[in-house]
Amino acid sequence: MKNAKSSPLFFILLVGVLTGAYLIASQNAGAASTDPENPKTLTREELERQVQEKAKELENINQQLEATQQSLKNTQKERLGLQRELGTLGQNINQLNLNIKADEITIQKLGLEIDSLNYDLRDIGDSVVDKQGAISQILKELQKADATHGNLLFIFLKNKSLADGVFEAQALSDLQAKLTFDIKSLRELHEEYNRKIQLAGEKRNTIDFHQRNLKNRKVIVEDQKQERESVLKETKSKESVFEQQVNDLRKLQQQIADEVEGISAILRTKIDPSTLPSPRPGVLAIPVSGKDESAVTQDYGATAFAQYGYRGKRHNGVDIGAALGTPVVAAEEGTVIAVGNQDTYCYRGAYGRFIVIEHNNNLTTLYGHLSRQIVSKGDTVKRGDVIGYVGRTGYATGPHLHFTVFAKPTFYMGPSKSCGPMPLGGDLNPSVYL
C-alpha cells in the first residue's frame, strides 16, 4: 500500500492550499493600512447612508459650479472695464472656493468608501479562515482514507459486498470533489480580496490627488484676492484709470506679439518634418484634467480671434477652456526645461506663468497662463502628471490653458525686448497630435 505522504495527489492538493493561504496572508500584510480587523465606529448601513449624503452634497456643489461658470461667461460678454474685471475676479474666487469645498467633500466620501471596503475585507478574511479549516479537515480525511484503504481495488476487495465497496468509493470521490470545489472557492476569495485591495488603493490615490488640489487651490484663492486688491489700489476704483491701463497694455501686447511672431516665422522654416512623430491622435494627451478635444476654445493658426487679437494674425497653439484652478497635466513624459512668470516683466503681456517640457519624441510643449506651477526646472514628469493649474495670467481674457507644441530642435529660451526670457521655437499644430 502506498504511503499517504508520498501520494502525488496529496502533495498537489496540499501545495495548492498552502499557496493560496500564503497569498491571502501576504495580501493581509500588504493591506495593513486598510486595517480590516479594526472595529469601526460606524456600521455598514451608516457608512452607506453617509456616502449617499456626500454624493448629494457633491451634486449640489457641481450645480453651483455650473451656475458660476455660466455667470463668468456672461461677464466676459460685457464691455471691458473695471467693473467687469472686479466681477471676474470675484466670481473666480467664488468658483475656487466651491472647488475647494468639492475637494473636501470628495475626500470625506472616499474615506467612507474605504471604511466600507474594510468591512468587505474583514468578511472575506473570515470566509478564508472558514474555507481553510474545511480544506484542512478534508485533507485529513483523505490522508486517513489513503493510509487505511489504499487504492480503489483494495476498497472493493476488503468490503463484504459490492454495494459497500461502491458506497465507500463514492464517499472518497465526494471528498475529492469537495476538496476541488473548496480550493476553487479559496482561489476566488483570494482574487476578490485582491480586487478590494486594489480598489482601496485607487481610492487612496484619488484622495491624495484631491488633497494636493485642495492645498494648491487655497494658495490660488489668496493670489486672486491679492490681485483684486492690487487692481483697486492701482486704479483707485476709477474706471478712467483702468481704461488707460488697458490701452497701454494693448500696445505692449502688440509689441510682444510682433517680436515673437517675427522670430517664430523664421524658426518654422527650420522645422524638419522627417524628425517629427507622424501626425496621429494620442501622441500627446489632452493637457487639462477631465477635458477632451471639445474643450478647445481657440484653434491653431489664423483663427477669427487672431485676426484682430494678435498683430501677427495667427495663434501659435490651442486654447483649452477650463475653470481657474483646474489641474494641468503633462501631455507626455519628459523633462521640465523652463518654468517662468512673464507677468514679472510684462504684466498681462504674454504667457504669464508658464512651463516648458522637452519630450523624447522630438517635441517640446508649452503650458501658458497658469495660476500656479508645481514643478521645477530639471524635474522629470510622466504623461498625465499634474504640473500646474489653469489660470488667466499673461495675455488672457479668461481662465484657460494655452498649449503650444514646438519642434524640439528649433526651441530655445531667448531674450525679448520687453518681456524677459521668452519661449521661442518653430510651432506646430497641436491638434494633429492630441
C-alpha positions as CSV (number, residue, x, y, z in Angstrom):
1,M,0.0,0.0,0.0
2,K,1.3,3.5,-0.9
3,N,2.0,5.9,2.0
4,A,-0.2,8.9,2.1
5,K,2.6,11.4,2.3
6,S,4.1,10.0,-1.0
7,S,0.8,10.4,-2.8
8,P,1.2,12.8,-5.8
9,L,-2.4,13.9,-5.3
10,F,-1.9,14.7,-1.7
11,F,1.1,16.8,-2.3
12,I,-0.5,18.7,-5.2
13,L,-3.5,19.5,-3.2
14,L,-1.5,20.4,-0.1
15,V,0.7,22.8,-2.1
16,G,-2.3,24.4,-3.7
17,V,-3.9,25.0,-0.3
18,L,-0.8,26.3,1.3
19,T,0.0,28.6,-1.7
20,G,-3.5,30.0,-1.6
21,A,-3.2,30.6,2.2
22,Y,0.2,32.2,1.8
23,L,-1.0,34.6,-0.9
24,I,-4.0,35.6,1.2
25,A,-1.7,36.2,4.2
26,S,0.6,38.2,2.1
27,Q,-2.2,40.4,0.9
28,N,-3.3,40.9,4.5
29,A,0.2,42.0,5.4
30,G,0.4,44.4,2.4
31,A,-3.0,45.9,3.2
32,A,-2.2,46.8,6.8
33,S,-3.2,50.4,6.2
34,T,-6.8,49.3,5.4
35,D,-6.9,47.7,8.9
36,P,-9.8,45.3,8.0
37,E,-9.8,43.9,11.6
38,N,-10.1,47.3,13.3
39,P,-13.5,47.8,14.8
40,K,-15.5,50.5,13.0
41,T,-17.3,53.4,14.7
42,L,-19.9,53.3,12.0
43,T,-22.0,50.3,10.8
44,R,-22.1,49.3,7.2
45,E,-25.5,50.9,6.9
46,E,-24.4,54.1,8.5
47,L,-21.4,54.3,6.1
48,E,-23.6,53.8,3.1
49,R,-26.0,56.5,4.3
50,Q,-23.2,59.0,4.7
51,V,-21.7,58.1,1.3
52,Q,-25.1,58.9,-0.3
53,E,-25.3,62.1,1.7
54,K,-21.8,63.2,0.5
55,A,-22.8,62.3,-3.1
56,K,-25.8,64.6,-2.8
57,E,-23.6,67.4,-1.4
58,L,-21.2,67.0,-4.4
59,E,-24.2,67.1,-6.8
60,N,-25.3,70.4,-5.2
61,I,-21.8,71.8,-5.4
62,N,-21.5,70.8,-9.1
63,Q,-24.8,72.6,-9.8
64,Q,-23.4,75.8,-8.1
65,L,-20.2,75.5,-10.2
66,E,-22.2,75.2,-13.4
67,A,-24.1,78.4,-12.5
68,T,-20.9,80.2,-11.6
69,Q,-19.3,79.2,-14.9
70,Q,-22.3,80.5,-16.8
71,S,-22.1,83.7,-14.8
72,L,-18.4,84.1,-15.8
73,K,-19.3,83.5,-19.4
74,N,-21.9,86.2,-19.3
75,T,-19.5,88.6,-17.6
76,Q,-17.0,88.1,-20.4
77,K,-19.6,89.4,-22.8
78,E,-19.7,92.7,-21.0
79,R,-17.7,95.7,-22.1
80,L,-14.1,95.5,-20.9
81,G,-13.9,97.8,-17.9
82,L,-13.0,98.0,-14.2
83,Q,-16.4,96.6,-13.0
84,R,-16.0,93.6,-15.4
85,E,-12.5,93.0,-14.1
86,L,-13.6,93.1,-10.5
87,G,-16.6,91.0,-11.2
88,T,-14.5,88.4,-12.9
89,L,-12.0,88.2,-10.0
90,G,-14.9,87.9,-7.5
91,Q,-16.5,85.1,-9.5
92,N,-13.2,83.3,-9.9
93,I,-12.7,83.4,-6.1
94,N,-16.2,82.1,-5.6
95,Q,-15.6,79.3,-8.1
96,L,-12.3,78.3,-6.5
97,N,-14.0,78.2,-3.0
98,L,-16.7,75.9,-4.5
99,N,-14.0,73.6,-5.9
100,I,-12.2,73.6,-2.6
101,K,-15.4,72.5,-0.9
102,A,-15.9,69.8,-3.6
103,D,-12.4,68.5,-2.8
104,E,-13.1,68.4,0.9
105,I,-16.4,66.5,0.4
106,T,-14.8,64.1,-2.1
107,I,-12.0,63.3,0.3
108,Q,-14.6,62.6,3.1
109,K,-16.7,60.5,0.7
110,L,-13.7,58.4,-0.4
111,G,-12.7,57.9,3.2
112,L,-16.1,56.5,4.0
113,E,-15.9,54.2,0.9
114,I,-12.6,52.9,2.1
115,D,-14.1,52.2,5.6
116,S,-16.9,50.2,3.8
117,L,-14.3,48.3,1.9
118,N,-12.6,47.3,5.2
119,Y,-15.8,45.6,6.2
120,D,-15.7,43.6,2.9
121,L,-12.0,42.7,3.5
122,R,-12.8,41.5,7.0
123,D,-15.7,39.4,5.8
124,I,-13.5,37.8,3.1
125,G,-10.8,37.2,5.7
126,D,-13.4,35.3,7.8
127,S,-14.5,33.3,4.8
128,V,-10.9,32.4,4.0
129,V,-10.3,31.1,7.6
130,D,-13.5,29.0,7.4
131,K,-12.6,27.6,4.0
132,Q,-9.1,26.8,5.1
133,G,-10.5,24.9,8.1
134,A,-12.8,22.9,5.8
135,I,-10.0,22.1,3.4
136,S,-7.7,21.0,6.2
137,Q,-10.4,18.7,7.5
138,I,-10.9,17.1,4.1
139,L,-7.2,16.6,3.6
140,K,-7.0,14.8,7.0
141,E,-9.9,12.6,5.9
142,L,-8.3,11.9,2.5
143,Q,-4.9,11.2,4.1
144,K,-6.6,8.8,6.6
145,A,-8.5,7.0,3.8
146,D,-5.4,6.7,1.7
147,A,-3.5,5.2,4.7
148,T,-6.3,2.8,5.6
149,H,-7.8,1.7,2.3
150,G,-5.1,2.2,-0.3
151,N,-6.2,2.1,-3.9
152,L,-9.7,1.6,-5.4
153,L,-9.2,-2.2,-6.0
154,F,-8.3,-2.7,-2.3
155,I,-11.5,-0.8,-1.3
156,F,-13.7,-3.2,-3.3
157,L,-11.8,-6.4,-2.1
158,K,-12.0,-5.5,1.6
159,N,-15.7,-4.9,1.6
160,K,-18.2,-7.7,2.1
161,S,-20.4,-6.6,-0.7
162,L,-20.1,-4.8,-4.0
163,A,-22.6,-2.2,-2.7
164,D,-20.5,-1.5,0.3
165,G,-17.4,-1.0,-1.9
166,V,-19.3,1.3,-4.3
167,F,-20.6,3.3,-1.4
168,E,-17.1,3.7,0.2
169,A,-15.5,4.6,-3.2
170,Q,-18.3,7.2,-3.8
171,A,-17.7,8.7,-0.4
172,L,-14.0,9.0,-1.2
173,S,-14.8,10.6,-4.6
174,D,-17.2,13.0,-3.0
175,L,-14.4,14.1,-0.6
176,Q,-12.1,14.7,-3.5
177,A,-14.8,16.7,-5.4
178,K,-15.5,18.7,-2.3
179,L,-11.8,19.4,-1.9
180,T,-11.5,20.6,-5.5
181,F,-14.6,22.9,-5.1
182,D,-13.2,24.4,-1.8
183,I,-9.8,25.0,-3.3
184,K,-11.5,26.8,-6.3
185,S,-13.6,28.8,-3.8
186,L,-10.5,29.7,-1.9
187,R,-8.8,30.9,-5.1
188,E,-11.9,33.1,-5.9
189,L,-11.8,34.6,-2.4
190,H,-8.1,35.4,-2.9
191,E,-8.9,37.1,-6.2
192,E,-11.8,39.1,-4.7
193,Y,-9.6,40.1,-1.8
194,N,-7.0,41.4,-4.3
195,R,-9.7,43.4,-6.2
196,K,-10.9,45.0,-3.0
197,I,-7.3,45.9,-2.0
198,Q,-6.7,47.4,-5.5
199,L,-9.9,49.4,-5.3
200,A,-8.9,50.7,-1.9
201,G,-5.5,51.7,-3.2
202,E,-7.1,53.6,-6.2
203,K,-9.3,55.5,-3.8
204,R,-6.3,56.4,-1.6
205,N,-4.6,57.7,-4.7
206,T,-7.6,59.8,-5.6
207,I,-7.7,61.2,-2.0
208,D,-4.0,62.2,-2.5
209,F,-5.0,63.9,-5.8
210,H,-7.7,65.9,-4.2
211,Q,-5.6,66.8,-1.1
212,R,-3.0,68.3,-3.4
213,N,-5.7,70.2,-5.3
214,L,-7.1,71.5,-2.0
215,K,-3.7,72.8,-0.9
216,N,-2.9,74.5,-4.2
217,R,-6.4,75.9,-4.8
218,K,-6.2,77.6,-1.4
219,V,-3.0,79.3,-2.5
220,I,-4.6,80.4,-5.8
221,V,-7.6,81.9,-3.9
222,E,-5.2,84.1,-1.9
223,D,-3.4,85.1,-5.2
224,Q,-6.8,86.1,-6.6
225,K,-7.7,88.2,-3.6
226,Q,-4.3,90.0,-3.7
227,E,-4.8,90.6,-7.4
228,R,-8.3,92.1,-6.7
229,E,-6.8,94.4,-4.0
230,S,-4.0,95.4,-6.4
231,V,-6.5,96.4,-9.1
232,L,-8.4,98.5,-6.7
233,K,-5.3,100.2,-5.4
234,E,-3.8,100.9,-8.8
235,T,-7.0,102.2,-10.3
236,K,-8.2,103.9,-7.2
237,S,-11.6,102.4,-8.2
238,K,-11.7,104.8,-11.2
239,E,-12.9,103.5,-14.5
240,S,-10.9,106.0,-16.4
241,V,-7.6,104.9,-14.9
242,F,-8.4,101.3,-15.7
243,E,-9.2,102.2,-19.3
244,Q,-5.9,104.0,-19.7
245,Q,-4.1,100.9,-18.3
246,V,-5.9,98.7,-20.8
247,N,-4.9,100.9,-23.7
248,D,-1.3,100.9,-22.6
249,L,-1.5,97.1,-22.2
250,R,-2.8,96.6,-25.7
251,K,0.1,98.5,-27.1
252,L,2.5,96.4,-25.1
253,Q,0.8,93.1,-26.2
254,Q,1.1,94.1,-29.8
255,Q,4.8,94.9,-29.5
256,I,5.4,91.5,-27.9
257,A,3.3,89.7,-30.5
258,D,5.2,91.3,-33.3
259,E,8.5,90.4,-31.9
260,V,7.6,86.8,-31.1
261,E,5.9,86.2,-34.5
262,G,8.8,87.6,-36.4
263,I,11.2,85.1,-34.7
264,S,8.7,82.2,-34.9
265,A,8.1,82.7,-38.6
266,I,11.9,82.2,-39.2
267,L,12.0,79.2,-36.9
268,R,9.1,77.5,-38.6
269,T,11.2,77.3,-41.8
270,K,13.8,75.4,-39.8
271,I,11.4,72.5,-39.0
272,D,12.4,69.1,-40.5
273,P,9.2,67.1,-40.7
274,S,11.1,63.8,-41.1
275,T,12.4,64.2,-37.5
276,L,8.9,64.6,-36.0
277,P,6.3,62.0,-34.9
278,S,3.8,61.1,-37.6
279,P,0.6,63.1,-37.0
280,R,-1.9,60.9,-35.2
281,P,-4.3,61.1,-32.2
282,G,-2.8,60.1,-28.9
283,V,0.8,61.2,-29.5
284,L,0.1,63.8,-26.8
285,A,-2.6,63.6,-24.1
286,I,-5.1,66.5,-23.6
287,P,-3.2,68.6,-21.0
288,V,-6.1,69.6,-18.9
289,S,-7.6,67.1,-16.4
290,G,-11.0,65.8,-17.3
291,K,-11.2,67.6,-20.7
292,D,-11.2,66.3,-24.3
293,E,-10.9,67.9,-27.7
294,S,-14.3,69.6,-27.3
295,A,-12.9,71.9,-24.7
296,V,-10.7,73.7,-27.3
297,T,-11.9,77.3,-27.4
298,Q,-9.4,78.6,-29.9
299,D,-7.6,76.5,-32.6
300,Y,-4.1,76.9,-34.0
301,G,-3.3,79.3,-36.8
302,A,-5.2,82.1,-38.5
303,T,-8.2,82.0,-36.2
304,A,-11.0,84.5,-36.1
305,F,-9.8,85.9,-32.8
306,A,-6.2,86.0,-34.1
307,Q,-7.3,88.3,-36.9
308,Y,-8.0,91.1,-34.6
309,G,-6.5,89.9,-31.3
310,Y,-2.9,89.4,-32.5
311,R,-0.8,91.7,-34.7
312,G,0.7,88.6,-36.4
313,K,-2.9,87.4,-37.1
314,R,-2.1,83.8,-36.0
315,H,-2.3,81.7,-32.9
316,N,0.7,79.6,-32.1
317,G,-1.1,76.9,-30.1
318,V,-4.6,75.9,-28.9
319,D,-6.6,77.3,-26.0
320,I,-8.4,74.8,-23.8
321,G,-11.1,76.3,-21.7
322,A,-11.4,75.3,-18.0
323,A,-12.2,76.8,-14.7
324,L,-9.5,78.6,-12.7
325,G,-7.6,76.0,-10.6
326,T,-8.3,73.0,-12.9
327,P,-5.3,70.7,-12.8
328,V,-3.0,70.9,-15.9
329,V,-1.1,67.6,-16.7
330,A,2.0,66.8,-18.8
331,A,1.0,65.8,-22.3
332,E,3.8,63.2,-22.4
333,E,6.7,62.1,-20.3
334,G,9.7,64.3,-20.4
335,T,11.9,66.8,-18.6
336,V,10.9,70.3,-17.4
337,I,13.3,72.7,-19.1
338,A,11.7,76.1,-18.2
339,V,9.4,77.5,-15.5
340,G,8.7,81.2,-15.5
341,N,6.4,84.1,-14.8
342,Q,6.4,86.7,-17.5
343,D,4.0,88.9,-15.5
344,T,7.0,90.0,-13.5
345,Y,8.4,91.5,-16.7
346,C,5.3,92.5,-18.7
347,Y,2.1,92.2,-16.7
348,R,-0.7,90.7,-18.9
349,G,1.6,90.9,-21.9
350,A,2.4,87.3,-22.9
351,Y,2.3,83.8,-21.4
352,G,2.1,84.8,-17.8
353,R,3.1,81.8,-15.6
354,F,4.3,79.0,-18.0
355,I,6.0,75.6,-18.0
356,V,8.0,74.1,-20.9
357,I,8.6,70.3,-21.2
358,E,11.0,68.6,-23.5
359,H,9.9,65.1,-24.7
360,N,11.8,62.1,-26.1
361,N,9.7,62.2,-29.3
362,N,11.4,65.3,-30.6
363,L,8.6,67.6,-29.5
364,T,8.6,70.3,-26.8
365,T,5.4,71.6,-25.2
366,L,4.5,74.8,-23.5
367,Y,1.7,75.4,-21.0
368,G,0.8,79.1,-20.5
369,H,-1.5,81.4,-18.5
370,L,-1.2,79.1,-15.4
371,S,-2.4,80.3,-12.0
372,R,0.2,78.0,-10.2
373,Q,3.2,75.8,-11.2
374,I,4.1,72.8,-9.0
375,V,7.2,71.5,-10.9
376,S,10.7,73.0,-11.2
377,K,13.3,73.1,-13.9
378,G,15.0,69.8,-14.2
379,D,12.1,67.7,-12.9
380,T,11.2,64.6,-14.9
381,V,7.5,64.0,-15.4
382,K,5.3,61.2,-16.7
383,R,2.4,61.5,-19.0
384,G,-0.6,62.7,-17.0
385,D,1.3,64.0,-14.0
386,V,-0.2,67.2,-12.6
387,I,2.3,70.1,-13.3
388,G,0.2,73.2,-12.5
389,Y,-3.3,74.7,-12.6
390,V,-5.3,76.6,-15.1
391,G,-5.3,80.4,-14.7
392,R,-5.5,83.7,-16.6
393,T,-2.1,85.1,-16.1
394,G,-0.4,86.9,-19.0
395,Y,-2.4,87.9,-22.1
396,A,-5.6,86.0,-21.3
397,T,-9.2,87.3,-21.5
398,G,-10.4,84.5,-19.2
399,P,-9.2,81.3,-17.5
400,H,-7.8,78.7,-20.0
401,L,-4.7,76.8,-20.8
402,H,-2.6,78.0,-23.8
403,F,-0.9,74.9,-25.2
404,T,1.9,75.2,-27.8
405,V,3.8,72.3,-29.5
406,F,7.3,73.1,-30.8
407,A,9.7,71.1,-33.0
408,K,12.3,70.4,-30.3
409,P,15.4,71.2,-32.4
410,T,14.1,74.7,-33.0
411,F,13.1,75.6,-29.4
412,Y,15.1,77.8,-27.1
413,M,14.6,80.3,-24.3
414,G,15.7,83.7,-25.7
415,P,15.7,87.3,-24.5
416,S,12.9,89.6,-25.6
417,K,12.8,93.4,-25.8
418,S,10.1,93.9,-23.1
419,C,9.1,90.6,-21.5
420,G,12.2,88.9,-20.1
421,P,13.1,85.3,-21.1
422,M,10.8,84.2,-23.9
423,P,9.9,80.7,-25.1
424,L,10.7,80.6,-28.8
425,G,10.6,78.0,-31.5
426,G,9.0,76.6,-34.6
427,D,5.4,75.9,-33.6
428,L,3.3,73.0,-34.9
429,N,-0.4,72.4,-34.9
430,P,-1.1,70.6,-31.5
431,S,-4.5,69.2,-32.8
432,V,-2.7,66.7,-35.1
433,Y,-1.1,65.1,-32.0
434,L,-3.9,65.3,-29.4
